[in-house]
Amino acid sequence: VKTIDEGASREFTETLNTCRYRLVTNMAKVSEGENVSKAMSGVAYQFLRLKLPYLGTIGFDREVERSIKRMKPLMLSTSNGGSGISKSILDIAEKVMDELR
């Protein structure tokens, strides 16, 4: 972009730097999520000079699909609060809240 329109390039770079992008992987094992995060973070930095922090992984669980079909929040859909998926979501939410404090 810089070779075509230096002003647009500067504006694009400023926008990237003022936004707070974060990465969450979905429907993956934690180890897969970490690998995806490393790859995506590397690409984002290489091409955009953008740091892309990894917040966590939300694994694959059929209970998510069932809660959607029942139109009932996952956290309320099972006796254990949606198992590990709910914990993953809460962990990610806590990281976001920590950044906002």
Order of alpha helices (4+ residues) and beta strands (2+ residues): alpha-beta-alpha-beta-alpha-alpha-alpha
